[in-house]
Amino acid sequence: MKNDSIRGKVAVVGIGEVPTGKYPDRDFMEAALIASREAILDAGINKDEIDVVMPTGVIFNRHANTDMVFSRLIDELGLQYKAKNNMTVFNGGSSSSTMLETAGSLIVSGLAKVVLCVHTDRLASGIDINEAIDLFATLGISAEFEVPYGLNFSSVAGLITHRYMHETGTTEEEIASVCVSNRKWAEFNKNAMFRKPLTTEEVLKSKILSSPLHAKESNVLADGAAAFIVTSWEYAQKITKTPVALLGTGSVCTHYSLAQERDVTRAGYDVASRKAYEMAGVTPKDIDIAEIYDSYPVWSLITLEGCGLCRRGEAGKFVKEGNTWPGGKLPMTTNGGMLSQGHTGAGGGFAVFVETIRQLMGKAGERQVKNCNIALETSVGGTYMDAYVSVFGTKEVV
């Protein structure tokens, strides 16, 4: 595929989301259908126009995952003999990015007209908490070379944070300021799990989980669901006043085992962002808003620098000074991210993606960023095994 083959040809036209948190009485399929219905209504289409349904992986229960793989959404949405395909696209937290690329490729090639992308999971109430902790402690950790030595997901985050602080001189206060920034946005997000104001002092006084990370620097597992609808830019302009175009996308897979990552403090974002900017025809200076995947706070700083939005070693200071807060120079992760909205498996990245579209559509309510026309959105899966960067724009800049 040529580097510019998808630029300005694909659009997101509708989004939907349910509140994130612990909802024991909300079935995973119910949540998926609510989010899908919202997206369909938001797009202003008849549901029968959807010809491809694309769910991502469900983690909390293998039977629920199989239901999504085996077309249960087709039945629930009444799309029997109307939709031509149900396919699962899943690579962890970066699933929303690969779903967009897959949907976009189908649309540009003429093999699909309207694609519904859906995530749903119940990591707070649908699975025993100890099982969930064990699951996320070992997913993406090499059972052969790493697990026997005590490595788990939390210690991976601590290891990366230590190394980043060592190389850049970033302080613990600056790391913690990412959590504060995200919480300031979550205060205005009715779908967020945590909305109570948070200070740097509170973060640093919380218990140590995996040095140097504290409890309030860790994401919390939650139930959630979200959906978005993709179609051609040409058709998008006919059905909605607020289409959002994909301007550029770039990605790179860096490793499976963390021991094989060449640089844990950069993690491929320089490579991925360069590809995205080139396709979009923009530079970091053109970005109005940065919606950054944030499973742990250090990841926001690594991404800001890797995407050229801050100089190496300056991202922590940039965030601490309030530049990413509401009203700041570069609004960042405006839904609160996984650190405040909650971690719903692949849905953590999904929620950041949906928030990107929401902001560009001008539908973010109290947290709406003014004069927002070009957005950068990122994601990563597994133990930071890949880097995805997408650039989106409103009709004013296509």
BELRA-V145047 format. One record per residue. N is the residue number from 1. PHI is phi in whole degrees, -180 to 180 (* if undefined). Layout:
BEGIN
n;phi
N;PHI
N;PHI
END
This chain:
BEGIN
n;phi
1;*
2;-66
3;-61
4;-106
5;-70
6;-114
7;-61
8;69
9;-107
10;-125
11;-138
12;-99
13;-118
14;-156
15;-137
16;-150
17;-161
18;-106
19;-60
20;-95
21;156
22;-107
23;-131
24;-62
25;-93
26;-105
27;-69
28;-62
29;-73
30;-58
31;-63
32;-62
33;-71
34;-62
35;-62
36;-65
37;-62
38;-60
39;-65
40;-64
41;-65
42;-64
43;-75
44;74
45;-112
46;-81
47;-57
48;-70
49;-76
50;-70
51;-110
52;-138
53;-110
54;-127
55;-83
56;-102
57;-66
58;-106
59;-96
60;-68
61;-155
62;-68
63;-70
64;-63
65;-62
66;-64
67;-56
68;-68
69;-64
70;-94
71;73
72;-62
73;-62
74;-60
75;-65
76;-63
77;-91
78;69
79;-106
80;-60
81;65
82;-116
83;-73
84;-95
85;-157
86;-125
87;-136
88;-94
89;-119
90;-148
91;-146
92;72
93;-64
94;-96
95;-60
96;-61
97;-69
98;-72
99;-64
100;-62
101;-63
102;-67
103;-62
104;-61
105;-66
106;-63
107;-70
108;-63
109;-78
110;90
111;-86
112;-149
113;-112
114;-135
115;-118
116;-100
117;-106
118;-136
119;-127
120;-154
121;-163
122;-135
123;-83
124;-98
125;-120
126;-97
127;-147
128;-59
129;-60
130;-68
131;-66
132;-64
133;-63
134;-62
135;-61
136;-78
137;-75
138;-117
139;-60
140;78
141;-105
142;-62
143;-65
144;-86
145;-116
146;-121
147;-55
148;-60
149;-102
150;91
151;-72
152;-139
153;-62
154;-66
155;-71
156;-61
157;-63
158;-65
159;-60
160;-64
161;-63
162;-58
163;-65
164;-63
165;-63
166;-63
167;-77
168;-110
169;79
170;-64
171;-94
172;-62
173;-63
174;-70
175;-61
176;-64
177;-64
178;-63
179;-63
180;-66
181;-59
182;-64
183;-66
184;-60
185;-75
186;-64
187;-57
188;-102
189;-112
190;-67
191;-91
192;-80
193;-74
194;-121
195;-126
196;-72
197;-53
198;-133
199;-114
200;-60
201;-61
202;-63
203;-61
204;-75
205;-89
206;-71
207;-64
208;-75
209;-98
210;-149
211;-46
212;-95
213;-82
214;-102
215;-56
216;-81
217;-106
218;-112
219;-74
220;-122
221;-67
222;-149
223;-91
224;-176
225;-160
226;-155
227;-151
228;-146
229;-119
230;-117
231;-150
232;-77
233;-62
234;-61
235;-72
236;-57
237;-69
238;-86
239;-110
240;-145
241;-86
242;-126
243;-70
244;-119
245;-93
246;-81
247;-94
248;-163
249;-146
250;-149
251;-156
252;-157
253;-95
254;-107
255;-176
256;-110
257;-78
258;-57
259;-62
260;-96
261;-75
262;-69
263;-151
264;-71
265;-99
266;-126
267;56
268;85
269;-71
270;-67
271;-69
272;-64
273;-68
274;-60
275;-65
276;-65
277;-64
278;-63
279;-66
280;-76
281;73
282;-130
283;-125
284;-54
285;-67
286;-85
287;-75
288;-91
289;-153
290;-120
291;-100
292;-112
293;-60
294;-141
295;-56
296;-137
297;-61
298;-61
299;-68
300;-65
301;-70
302;-59
303;-72
304;-55
305;-75
306;-63
307;-90
308;76
309;-86
310;-143
311;-74
312;-54
313;84
314;-108
315;-65
316;-60
317;-64
318;-59
319;-71
320;-60
321;-76
322;94
323;-68
324;-103
325;-77
326;-54
327;89
328;-82
329;-63
330;-135
331;-54
332;-132
333;47
334;-79
335;-94
336;101
337;63
338;-67
339;-73
340;-133
341;-74
342;119
343;-100
344;-115
345;74
346;-60
347;-71
348;-61
349;-71
350;-60
351;-66
352;-64
353;-61
354;-61
355;-64
356;-58
357;-66
358;-58
359;-65
360;-70
361;-79
362;77
363;-117
364;-92
365;61
366;-62
367;-100
368;-62
369;-84
370;-75
371;54
372;-100
373;-124
374;-130
375;-125
376;-106
377;-132
378;-130
379;-155
380;-155
381;-117
382;60
383;-87
384;61
385;-81
386;-150
387;-134
388;-122
389;-133
390;-126
391;-120
392;-120
393;-146
394;-82
395;-64
396;-66
397;-116
398;-74
END
